[in-house]
Amino acid sequence: MSTINEFPWQESILRRLRTDGTNSVDDVVAAVGAGDAGREAVGADLAHLADIGLVERHGDEVRLTAEGTAAAARLP
């Protein structure tokens, strides 16, 4: 059985925020290489990461929570 990754950008987002701290959504989209077409998908991934407590979002700015920092540190 195969599974579809519903949130394909989340690891890239965690890596970006791990190394660069607080970023604008536009900075994250550019850094993960999503381009304009991927902005909506990255936005959905950021919303998911916020829902599960790994990211805080304040307006257009996003950053890792303590739990997000721990999760990002476990990524290869």
Predicted model as a PDB file, atoms N, CA, C, CB and O in Angstrom, pLDDT in the B-factor column:
MODEL        1                                                                  
ATOM      1  N   MET A   1       0.837  -1.160   0.000  1.00 48.00           N  
ATOM      2  CA  MET A   1       0.000   0.000   0.000  1.00 48.00           C  
ATOM      3  C   MET A   1       0.891   1.234   0.000  1.00 48.00           C  
ATOM      4  CB  MET A   1      -0.957  -0.008   1.204  1.00 48.00           C  
ATOM      5  O   MET A   1       1.862   1.290   0.754  1.00 48.00           O  
ATOM      6  N   SER A   2       0.581   2.214  -0.825  1.00 48.00           N  
ATOM      7  CA  SER A   2       1.348   3.446  -0.818  1.00 48.00           C  
ATOM      8  C   SER A   2       0.561   4.531  -0.090  1.00 48.00           C  
ATOM      9  CB  SER A   2       1.691   3.887  -2.257  1.00 48.00           C  
ATOM     10  O   SER A   2      -0.667   4.491  -0.020  1.00 48.00           O  
ATOM     11  N   THR A   3       1.283   5.483   0.440  1.00 56.00           N  
ATOM     12  CA  THR A   3       0.629   6.603   1.108  1.00 56.00           C  
ATOM     13  C   THR A   3       1.022   7.886   0.406  1.00 56.00           C  
ATOM     14  CB  THR A   3       1.004   6.659   2.611  1.00 56.00           C  
ATOM     15  O   THR A   3       2.103   7.989  -0.174  1.00 56.00           O  
ATOM     16  N   ILE A   4       0.156   8.835   0.463  1.00 68.00           N  
ATOM     17  CA  ILE A   4       0.417  10.144  -0.125  1.00 68.00           C  
ATOM     18  C   ILE A   4       0.871  11.059   1.000  1.00 68.00           C  
ATOM     19  CB  ILE A   4      -0.852  10.720  -0.860  1.00 68.00           C  
ATOM     20  O   ILE A   4       0.227  11.124   2.047  1.00 68.00           O  
ATOM     21  N   ASN A   5       1.957  11.755   0.795  1.00 76.00           N  
ATOM     22  CA  ASN A   5       2.427  12.713   1.785  1.00 76.00           C  
ATOM     23  C   ASN A   5       1.580  13.972   1.656  1.00 76.00           C  
ATOM     24  CB  ASN A   5       3.950  13.029   1.599  1.00 76.00           C  
ATOM     25  O   ASN A   5       1.762  14.760   0.728  1.00 76.00           O  
ATOM     26  N   GLU A   6       0.670  14.152   2.577  1.00 81.00           N  
ATOM     27  CA  GLU A   6      -0.252  15.286   2.534  1.00 81.00           C  
ATOM     28  C   GLU A   6       0.460  16.609   2.781  1.00 81.00           C  
ATOM     29  CB  GLU A   6      -1.357  15.100   3.557  1.00 81.00           C  
ATOM     30  O   GLU A   6      -0.027  17.656   2.352  1.00 81.00           O  
ATOM     31  N   PHE A   7       1.598  16.585   3.461  1.00 85.00           N  
ATOM     32  CA  PHE A   7       2.336  17.793   3.792  1.00 85.00           C  
ATOM     33  C   PHE A   7       3.786  17.648   3.323  1.00 85.00           C  
ATOM     34  CB  PHE A   7       2.274  18.076   5.317  1.00 85.00           C  
ATOM     35  O   PHE A   7       4.683  17.451   4.142  1.00 85.00           O  
ATOM     36  N   PRO A   8       4.019  17.744   2.026  1.00 85.00           N  
ATOM     37  CA  PRO A   8       5.333  17.426   1.469  1.00 85.00           C  
ATOM     38  C   PRO A   8       6.453  18.405   1.825  1.00 85.00           C  
ATOM     39  CB  PRO A   8       5.223  17.353   0.004  1.00 85.00           C  
ATOM     40  O   PRO A   8       7.626  18.054   1.699  1.00 85.00           O  
ATOM     41  N   TRP A   9       6.128  19.604   2.261  1.00 90.00           N  
ATOM     42  CA  TRP A   9       7.164  20.609   2.524  1.00 90.00           C  
ATOM     43  C   TRP A   9       7.575  20.680   3.988  1.00 90.00           C  
ATOM     44  CB  TRP A   9       6.685  21.962   2.080  1.00 90.00           C  
ATOM     45  O   TRP A   9       8.485  21.436   4.327  1.00 90.00           O  
ATOM     46  N   GLN A  10       6.933  19.918   4.862  1.00 92.00           N  
ATOM     47  CA  GLN A  10       7.160  20.153   6.284  1.00 92.00           C  
ATOM     48  C   GLN A  10       8.604  19.915   6.737  1.00 92.00           C  
ATOM     49  CB  GLN A  10       6.248  19.279   7.075  1.00 92.00           C  
ATOM     50  O   GLN A  10       9.104  20.680   7.562  1.00 92.00           O  
ATOM     51  N   GLU A  11       9.278  18.907   6.241  1.00 93.00           N  
ATOM     52  CA  GLU A  11      10.674  18.701   6.657  1.00 93.00           C  
ATOM     53  C   GLU A  11      11.563  19.835   6.168  1.00 93.00           C  
ATOM     54  CB  GLU A  11      11.204  17.359   6.127  1.00 93.00           C  
ATOM     55  O   GLU A  11      12.440  20.295   6.900  1.00 93.00           O  
ATOM     56  N   SER A  12      11.347  20.288   4.947  1.00 92.00           N  
ATOM     57  CA  SER A  12      12.127  21.412   4.420  1.00 92.00           C  
ATOM     58  C   SER A  12      11.864  22.683   5.223  1.00 92.00           C  
ATOM     59  CB  SER A  12      11.796  21.648   2.936  1.00 92.00           C  
ATOM     60  O   SER A  12      12.782  23.461   5.484  1.00 92.00           O  
ATOM     61  N   ILE A  13      10.622  22.887   5.609  1.00 94.00           N  
ATOM     62  CA  ILE A  13      10.278  24.057   6.425  1.00 94.00           C  
ATOM     63  C   ILE A  13      10.972  23.977   7.781  1.00 94.00           C  
ATOM     64  CB  ILE A  13       8.744  24.163   6.614  1.00 94.00           C  
ATOM     65  O   ILE A  13      11.554  24.961   8.237  1.00 94.00           O  
ATOM     66  N   LEU A  14      10.917  22.821   8.424  1.00 95.00           N  
ATOM     67  CA  LEU A  14      11.574  22.669   9.724  1.00 95.00           C  
ATOM     68  C   LEU A  14      13.076  22.910   9.619  1.00 95.00           C  
ATOM     69  CB  LEU A  14      11.310  21.274  10.294  1.00 95.00           C  
ATOM     70  O   LEU A  14      13.667  23.560  10.481  1.00 95.00           O  
ATOM     71  N   ARG A  15      13.687  22.388   8.564  1.00 93.00           N  
ATOM     72  CA  ARG A  15      15.128  22.615   8.367  1.00 93.00           C  
ATOM     73  C   ARG A  15      15.425  24.103   8.182  1.00 93.00           C  
ATOM     74  CB  ARG A  15      15.640  21.820   7.145  1.00 93.00           C  
ATOM     75  O   ARG A  15      16.381  24.622   8.759  1.00 93.00           O  
ATOM     76  N   ARG A  16      14.621  24.779   7.392  1.00 92.00           N  
ATOM     77  CA  ARG A  16      14.820  26.216   7.142  1.00 92.00           C  
ATOM     78  C   ARG A  16      14.700  27.010   8.435  1.00 92.00           C  
ATOM     79  CB  ARG A  16      13.801  26.736   6.109  1.00 92.00           C  
ATOM     80  O   ARG A  16      15.553  27.845   8.735  1.00 92.00           O  
ATOM     81  N   LEU A  17      13.653  26.754   9.193  1.00 94.00           N  
ATOM     82  CA  LEU A  17      13.456  27.501  10.429  1.00 94.00           C  
ATOM     83  C   LEU A  17      14.475  27.123  11.496  1.00 94.00           C  
ATOM     84  CB  LEU A  17      12.058  27.273  10.954  1.00 94.00           C  
ATOM     85  O   LEU A  17      14.788  27.931  12.370  1.00 94.00           O  
ATOM     86  N   ARG A  18      14.993  25.898  11.430  1.00 93.00           N  
ATOM     87  CA  ARG A  18      16.032  25.469  12.370  1.00 93.00           C  
ATOM     88  C   ARG A  18      17.291  26.300  12.173  1.00 93.00           C  
ATOM     89  CB  ARG A  18      16.347  23.967  12.192  1.00 93.00           C  
ATOM     90  O   ARG A  18      17.947  26.674  13.145  1.00 93.00           O  
ATOM     91  N   THR A  19      17.629  26.589  10.933  1.00 88.00           N  
ATOM     92  CA  THR A  19      18.878  27.305  10.669  1.00 88.00           C  
ATOM     93  C   THR A  19      18.712  28.816  10.634  1.00 88.00           C  
ATOM     94  CB  THR A  19      19.458  26.843   9.370  1.00 88.00           C  
ATOM     95  O   THR A  19      19.672  29.546  10.883  1.00 88.00           O  
ATOM     96  N   ASP A  20      17.501  29.300  10.326  1.00 85.00           N  
ATOM     97  CA  ASP A  20      17.335  30.742  10.141  1.00 85.00           C  
ATOM     98  C   ASP A  20      16.351  31.399  11.096  1.00 85.00           C  
ATOM     99  CB  ASP A  20      16.900  31.006   8.758  1.00 85.00           C  
ATOM    100  O   ASP A  20      16.025  32.570  10.903  1.00 85.00           O  
ATOM    101  N   GLY A  21      15.874  30.718  12.095  1.00 85.00           N  
ATOM    102  CA  GLY A  21      14.998  31.339  13.085  1.00 85.00           C  
ATOM    103  C   GLY A  21      13.681  31.828  12.502  1.00 85.00           C  
ATOM    104  O   GLY A  21      13.022  31.107  11.753  1.00 85.00           O  
ATOM    105  N   THR A  22      13.302  33.046  12.845  1.00 86.00           N  
ATOM    106  CA  THR A  22      12.050  33.625  12.374  1.00 86.00           C  
ATOM    107  C   THR A  22      12.175  34.035  10.916  1.00 86.00           C  
ATOM    108  CB  THR A  22      11.651  34.831  13.236  1.00 86.00           C  
ATOM    109  O   THR A  22      13.159  34.657  10.515  1.00 86.00           O  
ATOM    110  N   ASN A  23      11.181  33.684  10.137  1.00 90.00           N  
ATOM    111  CA  ASN A  23      11.162  33.992   8.702  1.00 90.00           C  
ATOM    112  C   ASN A  23       9.777  34.465   8.313  1.00 90.00           C  
ATOM    113  CB  ASN A  23      11.576  32.757   7.854  1.00 90.00           C  
ATOM    114  O   ASN A  23       8.791  34.164   8.986  1.00 90.00           O  
ATOM    115  N   SER A  24       9.712  35.204   7.224  1.00 92.00           N  
ATOM    116  CA  SER A  24       8.405  35.497   6.646  1.00 92.00           C  
ATOM    117  C   SER A  24       7.967  34.277   5.844  1.00 92.00           C  
ATOM    118  CB  SER A  24       8.448  36.787   5.748  1.00 92.00           C  
ATOM    119  O   SER A  24       8.792  33.450   5.454  1.00 92.00           O  
ATOM    120  N   VAL A  25       6.680  34.173   5.604  1.00 90.00           N  
ATOM    121  CA  VAL A  25       6.176  33.072   4.786  1.00 90.00           C  
ATOM    122  C   VAL A  25       6.837  33.117   3.405  1.00 90.00           C  
ATOM    123  CB  VAL A  25       4.624  33.142   4.657  1.00 90.00           C  
ATOM    124  O   VAL A  25       7.207  32.073   2.868  1.00 90.00           O  
ATOM    125  N   ASP A  26       6.989  34.299   2.831  1.00 89.00           N  
ATOM    126  CA  ASP A  26       7.640  34.423   1.519  1.00 89.00           C  
ATOM    127  C   ASP A  26       9.069  33.895   1.543  1.00 89.00           C  
ATOM    128  CB  ASP A  26       7.639  35.880   1.063  1.00 89.00           C  
ATOM    129  O   ASP A  26       9.503  33.239   0.596  1.00 89.00           O  
ATOM    130  N   ASP A  27       9.807  34.178   2.624  1.00 91.00           N  
ATOM    131  CA  ASP A  27      11.177  33.664   2.751  1.00 91.00           C  
ATOM    132  C   ASP A  27      11.192  32.136   2.793  1.00 91.00           C  
ATOM    133  CB  ASP A  27      11.847  34.230   4.017  1.00 91.00           C  
ATOM    134  O   ASP A  27      12.049  31.498   2.183  1.00 91.00           O  
ATOM    135  N   VAL A  28      10.244  31.564   3.511  1.00 91.00           N  
ATOM    136  CA  VAL A  28      10.163  30.100   3.603  1.00 91.00           C  
ATOM    137  C   VAL A  28       9.848  29.509   2.240  1.00 91.00           C  
ATOM    138  CB  VAL A  28       9.093  29.669   4.633  1.00 91.00           C  
ATOM    139  O   VAL A  28      10.480  28.537   1.824  1.00 91.00           O  
ATOM    140  N   VAL A  29       8.875  30.087   1.538  1.00 90.00           N  
ATOM    141  CA  VAL A  29       8.505  29.594   0.207  1.00 90.00           C  
ATOM    142  C   VAL A  29       9.719  29.625  -0.714  1.00 90.00           C  
ATOM    143  CB  VAL A  29       7.349  30.438  -0.394  1.00 90.00           C  
ATOM    144  O   VAL A  29       9.981  28.657  -1.428  1.00 90.00           O  
ATOM    145  N   ALA A  30      10.461  30.731  -0.701  1.00 89.00           N  
ATOM    146  CA  ALA A  30      11.645  30.850  -1.558  1.00 89.00           C  
ATOM    147  C   ALA A  30      12.733  29.862  -1.148  1.00 89.00           C  
ATOM    148  CB  ALA A  30      12.195  32.278  -1.509  1.00 89.00           C  
ATOM    149  O   ALA A  30      13.366  29.243  -2.002  1.00 89.00           O  
ATOM    150  N   ALA A  31      12.948  29.715   0.153  1.00 88.00           N  
ATOM    151  CA  ALA A  31      14.025  28.850   0.643  1.00 88.00           C  
ATOM    152  C   ALA A  31      13.797  27.380   0.333  1.00 88.00           C  
ATOM    153  CB  ALA A  31      14.183  29.024   2.126  1.00 88.00           C  
ATOM    154  O   ALA A  31      14.750  26.650   0.059  1.00 88.00           O  
ATOM    155  N   VAL A  32      12.550  26.939   0.371  1.00 86.00           N  
ATOM    156  CA  VAL A  32      12.283  25.523   0.114  1.00 86.00           C  
ATOM    157  C   VAL A  32      12.104  25.244  -1.367  1.00 86.00           C  
ATOM    158  CB  VAL A  32      11.049  25.073   0.874  1.00 86.00           C  
ATOM    159  O   VAL A  32      11.892  24.099  -1.764  1.00 86.00           O  
ATOM    160  N   GLY A  33      12.187  26.277  -2.181  1.00 84.00           N  
ATOM    161  CA  GLY A  33      12.115  26.094  -3.631  1.00 84.00           C  
ATOM    162  C   GLY A  33      10.724  25.788  -4.154  1.00 84.00           C  
ATOM    163  O   GLY A  33      10.574  25.155  -5.199  1.00 84.00           O  
ATOM    164  N   ALA A  34       9.700  26.238  -3.429  1.00 79.00           N  
ATOM    165  CA  ALA A  34       8.330  25.938  -3.835  1.00 79.00           C  
ATOM    166  C   ALA A  34       7.849  26.837  -4.974  1.00 79.00           C  
ATOM    167  CB  ALA A  34       7.400  26.077  -2.647  1.00 79.00           C  
ATOM    168  O   ALA A  34       6.953  26.456  -5.727  1.00 79.00           O  
ATOM    169  N   GLY A  35       8.434  28.018  -5.104  1.00 78.00           N  
ATOM    170  CA  GLY A  35       8.005  28.937  -6.151  1.00 78.00           C  
ATOM    171  C   GLY A  35       6.590  29.437  -5.911  1.00 78.00           C  
ATOM    172  O   GLY A  35       5.935  29.037  -4.949  1.00 78.00           O  
ATOM    173  N   ASP A  36       6.131  30.301  -6.777  1.00 77.00           N  
ATOM    174  CA  ASP A  36       4.793  30.879  -6.621  1.00 77.00           C  
ATOM    175  C   ASP A  36       3.708  29.815  -6.627  1.00 77.00           C  
ATOM    176  CB  ASP A  36       4.526  31.886  -7.725  1.00 77.00           C  
ATOM    177  O   ASP A  36       2.732  29.917  -5.884  1.00 77.00           O  
ATOM    178  N   ALA A  37       3.870  28.804  -7.453  1.00 75.00           N  
ATOM    179  CA  ALA A  37       2.863  27.747  -7.544  1.00 75.00           C  
ATOM    180  C   ALA A  37       2.766  26.942  -6.250  1.00 75.00           C  
ATOM    181  CB  ALA A  37       3.182  26.819  -8.708  1.00 75.00           C  
ATOM    182  O   ALA A  37       1.717  26.372  -5.952  1.00 75.00           O  
ATOM    183  N   GLY A  38       3.844  26.893  -5.489  1.00 83.00           N  
ATOM    184  CA  GLY A  38       3.859  26.111  -4.260  1.00 83.00           C  
ATOM    185  C   GLY A  38       3.511  26.898  -3.013  1.00 83.00           C  
ATOM    186  O   GLY A  38       3.485  26.341  -1.915  1.00 83.00           O  
ATOM    187  N   ARG A  39       3.239  28.194  -3.168  1.00 86.00           N  
ATOM    188  CA  ARG A  39       2.948  29.031  -2.000  1.00 86.00           C  
ATOM    189  C   ARG A  39       1.762  28.484  -1.204  1.00 86.00           C  
ATOM    190  CB  ARG A  39       2.663  30.474  -2.439  1.00 86.00           C  
ATOM    191  O   ARG A  39       1.814  28.441   0.025  1.00 86.00           O  
ATOM    192  N   GLU A  40       0.716  28.074  -1.878  1.00 87.00           N  
ATOM    193  CA  GLU A  40      -0.465  27.547  -1.187  1.00 87.00           C  
ATOM    194  C   GLU A  40      -0.131  26.259  -0.436  1.00 87.00           C  
ATOM    195  CB  GLU A  40      -1.604  27.293  -2.189  1.00 87.00           C  
ATOM    196  O   GLU A  40      -0.586  26.057   0.690  1.00 87.00           O  
ATOM    197  N   ALA A  41       0.662  25.392  -1.058  1.00 87.00           N  
ATOM    198  CA  ALA A  41       1.047  24.130  -0.420  1.00 87.00           C  
ATOM    199  C   ALA A  41       1.921  24.375   0.809  1.00 87.00           C  
ATOM    200  CB  ALA A  41       1.788  23.231  -1.420  1.00 87.00           C  
ATOM    201  O   ALA A  41       1.740  23.734   1.844  1.00 87.00           O  
ATOM    202  N   VAL A  42       2.864  25.302   0.689  1.00 90.00           N  
ATOM    203  CA  VAL A  42       3.715  25.636   1.837  1.00 90.00           C  
ATOM    204  C   VAL A  42       2.858  26.254   2.936  1.00 90.00           C  
ATOM    205  CB  VAL A  42       4.860  26.609   1.422  1.00 90.00           C  
ATOM    206  O   VAL A  42       3.062  25.966   4.115  1.00 90.00           O  
ATOM    207  N   GLY A  43       1.910  27.092   2.563  1.00 90.00           N  
ATOM    208  CA  GLY A  43       1.001  27.682   3.541  1.00 90.00           C  
ATOM    209  C   GLY A  43       0.204  26.614   4.283  1.00 90.00           C  
ATOM    210  O   GLY A  43       0.004  26.716   5.494  1.00 90.00           O  
ATOM    211  N   ALA A  44      -0.250  25.594   3.565  1.00 91.00           N  
ATOM    212  CA  ALA A  44      -0.989  24.493   4.190  1.00 91.00           C  
ATOM    213  C   ALA A  44      -0.087  23.717   5.151  1.00 91.00           C  
ATOM    214  CB  ALA A  44      -1.563  23.545   3.113  1.00 91.00           C  
ATOM    215  O   ALA A  44      -0.519  23.321   6.233  1.00 91.00           O  
ATOM    216  N   ASP A  45       1.162  23.505   4.749  1.00 93.00           N  
ATOM    217  CA  ASP A  45       2.109  22.803   5.614  1.00 93.00           C  
ATOM    218  C   ASP A  45       2.400  23.629   6.868  1.00 93.00           C  
ATOM    219  CB  ASP A  45       3.419  22.502   4.853  1.00 93.00           C  
ATOM    220  O   ASP A  45       2.474  23.078   7.967  1.00 93.00           O  
ATOM    221  N   LEU A  46       2.564  24.943   6.713  1.00 94.00           N  
ATOM    222  CA  LEU A  46       2.801  25.809   7.868  1.00 94.00           C  
ATOM    223  C   LEU A  46       1.603  25.785   8.810  1.00 94.00           C  
ATOM    224  CB  LEU A  46       3.091  27.251   7.412  1.00 94.00           C  
ATOM    225  O   LEU A  46       1.773  25.753  10.029  1.00 94.00           O  
ATOM    226  N   ALA A  47       0.396  25.801   8.257  1.00 93.00           N  
ATOM    227  CA  ALA A  47      -0.809  25.734   9.090  1.00 93.00           C  
ATOM    228  C   ALA A  47      -0.854  24.411   9.858  1.00 93.00           C  
ATOM    229  CB  ALA A  47      -2.083  25.894   8.221  1.00 93.00           C  
ATOM    230  O   ALA A  47      -1.203  24.384  11.039  1.00 93.00           O  
ATOM    231  N   HIS A  48      -0.499  23.322   9.184  1.00 94.00           N  
ATOM    232  CA  HIS A  48      -0.469  22.014   9.836  1.00 94.00           C  
ATOM    233  C   HIS A  48       0.575  21.998  10.955  1.00 94.00           C  
ATOM    234  CB  HIS A  48      -0.170  20.903   8.805  1.00 94.00           C  
ATOM    235  O   HIS A  48       0.295  21.526  12.057  1.00 94.00           O  
ATOM    236  N   LEU A  49       1.773  22.511  10.676  1.00 96.00           N  
ATOM    237  CA  LEU A  49       2.826  22.542  11.688  1.00 96.00           C  
ATOM    238  C   LEU A  49       2.406  23.393  12.887  1.00 96.00           C  
ATOM    239  CB  LEU A  49       4.131  23.082  11.084  1.00 96.00           C  
ATOM    240  O   LEU A  49       2.745  23.069  14.025  1.00 96.00           O  
ATOM    241  N   ALA A  50       1.675  24.475  12.638  1.00 96.00           N  
ATOM    242  CA  ALA A  50       1.159  25.300  13.737  1.00 96.00           C  
ATOM    243  C   ALA A  50       0.094  24.538  14.525  1.00 96.00           C  
ATOM    244  CB  ALA A  50       0.575  26.627  13.195  1.00 96.00           C  
ATOM    245  O   ALA A  50       0.064  24.601  15.754  1.00 96.00           O  
ATOM    246  N   ASP A  51      -0.774  23.822  13.820  1.00 96.00           N  
ATOM    247  CA  ASP A  51      -1.835  23.047  14.479  1.00 96.00           C  
ATOM    248  C   ASP A  51      -1.273  21.983  15.411  1.00 96.00           C  
ATOM    249  CB  ASP A  51      -2.728  22.390  13.438  1.00 96.00           C  
ATOM    250  O   ASP A  51      -1.859  21.697  16.455  1.00 96.00           O  
ATOM    251  N   ILE A  52      -0.139  21.398  15.037  1.00 96.00           N  
ATOM    252  CA  ILE A  52       0.432  20.341  15.882  1.00 96.00           C  
ATOM    253  C   ILE A  52       1.491  20.885  16.849  1.00 96.00           C  
ATOM    254  CB  ILE A  52       1.047  19.248  15.007  1.00 96.00           C  
ATOM    255  O   ILE A  52       2.163  20.117  17.538  1.00 96.00           O  
ATOM    256  N   GLY A  53       1.633  22.214  16.894  1.00 97.00           N  
ATOM    257  CA  GLY A  53       2.481  22.850  17.891  1.00 97.00           C  
ATOM    258  C   GLY A  53       3.954  22.934  17.585  1.00 97.00           C  
ATOM    259  O   GLY A  53       4.751  23.168  18.493  1.00 97.00           O  
ATOM    260  N   LEU A  54       4.346  22.751  16.339  1.00 97.00           N  
ATOM    261  CA  LEU A  54       5.767  22.827  15.999  1.00 97.00           C  
ATOM    262  C   LEU A  54       6.194  24.203  15.521  1.00 97.00           C  
ATOM    263  CB  LEU A  54       6.092  21.814  14.944  1.00 97.00           C  
ATOM    264  O   LEU A  54       7.379  24.533  15.552  1.00 97.00           O  
ATOM    265  N   VAL A  55       5.234  25.009  15.077  1.00 97.00           N  
ATOM    266  CA  VAL A  55       5.513  26.342  14.539  1.00 97.00           C  
ATOM    267  C   VAL A  55       4.552  27.344  15.166  1.00 97.00           C  
ATOM    268  CB  VAL A  55       5.389  26.359  12.986  1.00 97.00           C  
ATOM    269  O   VAL A  55       3.382  27.040  15.399  1.00 97.00           O  
ATOM    270  N   GLU A  56       5.062  28.543  15.435  1.00 96.00           N  
ATOM    271  CA  GLU A  56       4.220  29.670  15.844  1.00 96.00           C  
ATOM    272  C   GLU A  56       4.121  30.609  14.666  1.00 96.00           C  
ATOM    273  CB  GLU A  56       4.791  30.405  17.109  1.00 96.00           C  
ATOM    274  O   GLU A  56       5.096  30.829  13.947  1.00 96.00           O  
ATOM    275  N   ARG A  57       2.951  31.154  14.475  1.00 92.00           N  
ATOM    276  CA  ARG A  57       2.762  32.097  13.380  1.00 92.00           C  
ATOM    277  C   ARG A  57       2.180  33.384  13.941  1.00 92.00           C  
ATOM    278  CB  ARG A  57       1.839  31.503  12.276  1.00 92.00           C  
ATOM    279  O   ARG A  57       1.167  33.373  14.640  1.00 92.00           O  
ATOM    280  N   HIS A  58       2.830  34.481  13.627  1.00 93.00           N  
ATOM    281  CA  HIS A  58       2.385  35.808  14.035  1.00 93.00           C  
ATOM    282  C   HIS A  58       2.309  36.653  12.778  1.00 93.00           C  
ATOM    283  CB  HIS A  58       3.346  36.449  15.107  1.00 93.00           C  
ATOM    284  O   HIS A  58       3.322  37.171  12.309  1.00 93.00           O  
ATOM    285  N   GLY A  59       1.105  36.792  12.233  1.00 90.00           N  
ATOM    286  CA  GLY A  59       0.954  37.499  10.971  1.00 90.00           C  
ATOM    287  C   GLY A  59       1.658  36.736   9.867  1.00 90.00           C  
ATOM    288  O   GLY A  59       1.338  35.576   9.609  1.00 90.00           O  
ATOM    289  N   ASP A  60       2.605  37.374   9.221  1.00 90.00           N  
ATOM    290  CA  ASP A  60       3.349  36.747   8.129  1.00 90.00           C  
ATOM    291  C   ASP A  60       4.666  36.139   8.602  1.00 90.00           C  
ATOM    292  CB  ASP A  60       3.621  37.763   7.037  1.00 90.00           C  
ATOM    293  O   ASP A  60       5.428  35.609   7.793  1.00 90.00           O  
ATOM    294  N   GLU A  61       4.937  36.208   9.895  1.00 94.00           N  
ATOM    295  CA  GLU A  61       6.183  35.677  10.441  1.00 94.00           C  
ATOM    296  C   GLU A  61       5.952  34.308  11.071  1.00 94.00           C  
ATOM    297  CB  GLU A  61       6.776  36.646  11.476  1.00 94.00           C  
ATOM    298  O   GLU A  61       4.944  34.091  11.743  1.00 94.00           O  
ATOM    299  N   VAL A  62       6.886  33.386  10.852  1.00 96.00           N  
ATOM    300  CA  VAL A  62       6.808  32.049  11.429  1.00 96.00           C  
ATOM    301  C   VAL A  62       8.132  31.699  12.097  1.00 96.00           C  
ATOM    302  CB  VAL A  62       6.452  31.003  10.348  1.00 96.00           C  
ATOM    303  O   VAL A  62       9.202  32.127  11.664  1.00 96.00           O  
ATOM    304  N   ARG A  63       8.028  30.915  13.156  1.00 96.00           N  
ATOM    305  CA  ARG A  63       9.225  30.419  13.845  1.00 96.00           C  
ATOM    306  C   ARG A  63       8.891  29.122  14.542  1.00 96.00           C  
ATOM    307  CB  ARG A  63       9.766  31.460  14.859  1.00 96.00           C  
ATOM    308  O   ARG A  63       7.723  28.808  14.774  1.00 96.00           O  
ATOM    309  N   LEU A  64       9.922  28.373  14.875  1.00 97.00           N  
ATOM    310  CA  LEU A  64       9.735  27.099  15.575  1.00 97.00           C  
ATOM    311  C   LEU A  64       9.387  27.331  17.036  1.00 97.00           C  
ATOM    312  CB  LEU A  64      10.997  26.232  15.467  1.00 97.00           C  
ATOM    313  O   LEU A  64       9.854  28.286  17.657  1.00 97.00           O  
ATOM    314  N   THR A  65       8.571  26.455  17.566  1.00 97.00           N  
ATOM    315  CA  THR A  65       8.341  26.390  19.005  1.00 97.00           C  
ATOM    316  C   THR A  65       9.462  25.526  19.590  1.00 97.00           C  
ATOM    317  CB  THR A  65       6.903  25.801  19.348  1.00 97.00           C  
ATOM    318  O   THR A  65      10.311  25.024  18.854  1.00 97.00           O  
ATOM    319  N   ALA A  66       9.462  25.357  20.907  1.00 96.00           N  
ATOM    320  CA  ALA A  66      10.456  24.473  21.529  1.00 96.00           C  
ATOM    321  C   ALA A  66      10.297  23.050  20.988  1.00 96.00           C  
ATOM    322  CB  ALA A  66      10.311  24.484  23.080  1.00 96.00           C  
ATOM    323  O   ALA A  66      11.286  22.365  20.727  1.00 96.00           O  
ATOM    324  N   GLU A  67       9.041  22.612  20.823  1.00 97.00           N  
ATOM    325  CA  GLU A  67       8.799  21.279  20.272  1.00 97.00           C  
ATOM    326  C   GLU A  67       9.252  21.185  18.819  1.00 97.00           C  
ATOM    327  CB  GLU A  67       7.318  20.922  20.379  1.00 97.00           C  
ATOM    328  O   GLU A  67       9.760  20.151  18.385  1.00 97.00           O  
ATOM    329  N   GLY A  68       9.066  22.263  18.077  1.00 96.00           N  
ATOM    330  CA  GLY A  68       9.516  22.296  16.684  1.00 96.00           C  
ATOM    331  C   GLY A  68      11.028  22.251  16.577  1.00 96.00           C  
ATOM    332  O   GLY A  68      11.579  21.601  15.689  1.00 96.00           O  
ATOM    333  N   THR A  69      11.692  22.943  17.484  1.00 96.00           N  
ATOM    334  CA  THR A  69      13.160  22.921  17.509  1.00 96.00           C  
ATOM    335  C   THR A  69      13.661  21.505  17.787  1.00 96.00           C  
ATOM    336  CB  THR A  69      13.706  23.905  18.578  1.00 96.00           C  
ATOM    337  O   THR A  69      14.613  21.042  17.158  1.00 96.00           O  
ATOM    338  N   ALA A  70      13.019  20.824  18.728  1.00 97.00           N  
ATOM    339  CA  ALA A  70      13.405  19.438  19.041  1.00 97.00           C  
ATOM    340  C   ALA A  70      13.147  18.531  17.844  1.00 97.00           C  
ATOM    341  CB  ALA A  70      12.633  18.920  20.277  1.00 97.00           C  
ATOM    342  O   ALA A  70      13.977  17.678  17.528  1.00 97.00           O  
ATOM    343  N   ALA A  71      12.004  18.703  17.172  1.00 96.00           N  
ATOM    344  CA  ALA A  71      11.692  17.883  15.995  1.00 96.00           C  
ATOM    345  C   ALA A  71      12.677  18.146  14.884  1.00 96.00           C  
ATOM    346  CB  ALA A  71      10.271  18.154  15.505  1.00 96.00           C  
ATOM    347  O   ALA A  71      13.144  17.208  14.237  1.00 96.00           O  
ATOM    348  N   ALA A  72      13.005  19.406  14.648  1.00 95.00           N  
ATOM    349  CA  ALA A  72      13.942  19.764  13.581  1.00 95.00           C  
ATOM    350  C   ALA A  72      15.338  19.194  13.853  1.00 95.00           C  
ATOM    351  CB  ALA A  72      14.017  21.292  13.430  1.00 95.00           C  
ATOM    352  O   ALA A  72      16.046  18.810  12.923  1.00 95.00           O  
ATOM    353  N   ALA A  73      15.724  19.142  15.115  1.00 96.00           N  
ATOM    354  CA  ALA A  73      17.042  18.619  15.481  1.00 96.00           C  
ATOM    355  C   ALA A  73      17.157  17.124  15.181  1.00 96.00           C  
ATOM    356  CB  ALA A  73      17.318  18.875  16.965  1.00 96.00           C  
ATOM    357  O   ALA A  73      18.263  16.611  15.008  1.00 96.00           O  
ATOM    358  N   ARG A  74      16.024  16.425  15.118  1.00 95.00           N  
ATOM    359  CA  ARG A  74      16.050  14.996  14.824  1.00 95.00           C  
ATOM    360  C   ARG A  74      16.098  14.687  13.335  1.00 95.00           C  
ATOM    361  CB  ARG A  74      14.851  14.337  15.426  1.00 95.00           C  
ATOM    362  O   ARG A  74      16.301  13.537  12.946  1.00 95.00           O  
ATOM    363  N   LEU A  75      15.914  15.703  12.499  1.00 92.00           N  
ATOM    364  CA  LEU A  75      15.950  15.468  11.049  1.00 92.00           C  
ATOM    365  C   LEU A  75      17.388  15.249  10.580  1.00 92.00           C  
ATOM    366  CB  LEU A  75      15.315  16.659  10.286  1.00 92.00           C  
ATOM    367  O   LEU A  75      18.325  15.818  11.139  1.00 92.00           O  
ATOM    368  N   PRO A  76      17.551  14.427   9.561  1.00 87.00           N  
ATOM    369  CA  PRO A  76      18.908  14.221   9.032  1.00 87.00           C  
ATOM    370  C   PRO A  76      19.431  15.463   8.345  1.00 87.00           C  
ATOM    371  CB  PRO A  76      18.930  13.049   8.059  1.00 87.00           C  
ATOM    372  O   PRO A  76      20.556  15.464   7.844  1.00 87.00           O  
TER     373      PRO A  76                                                      
ENDMDL                                                                          
END                                                                             
